[in-house]
């Protein structure tokens, strides 16, 4: 999973972006669930995905991640799972420095 996070950091950097710490809390479980973040990397590098525009510099925000993930068929078919993901992220976010 860490290599997947690294590829996200690298993809975002090509578009002049950094990932907000909370963005990692959305990305890590998604990679764990779906595998290598190839499509996410396309989006982070600056291309729209499923009609979701790419993030704008300087930072990939929580709002960006929510928009992207909610465009995924899995979360559209399972909205309660997205709500659960958000609950988990909020628990983790409380521990961020």
Rosetta blueprint (number, residue, H / E / L):
1 X L
2 X H
3 X H
4 X H
5 X H
6 X H
7 X H
8 X H
9 X H
10 X H
11 X H
12 X H
13 X H
14 X H
15 X L
16 X L
17 X L
18 X E
19 X E
20 X L
21 X H
22 X H
23 X H
24 X H
25 X H
26 X H
27 X H
28 X H
29 X H
30 X H
31 X H
32 X H
33 X H
34 X H
35 X L
36 X L
37 X L
38 X H
39 X H
40 X H
41 X H
42 X H
43 X H
44 X H
45 X L
46 X L
47 X L
48 X L
49 X E
50 X L
51 X L
52 X E
53 X L
54 X L
55 X L
56 X L
57 X L
58 X L
59 X E
60 X E
61 X L
62 X H
63 X H
64 X H
65 X H
66 X H
67 X H
68 X H
69 X H
70 X H
71 X L
72 X L
73 X H
74 X H
75 X H
76 X H
77 X H
78 X L
79 X H
80 X H
81 X H
82 X H
83 X H
84 X H
85 X H
86 X H
87 X H
88 X H
89 X H
90 X H
91 X H
92 X H
93 X H
94 X L
95 X L
96 X L
97 X L
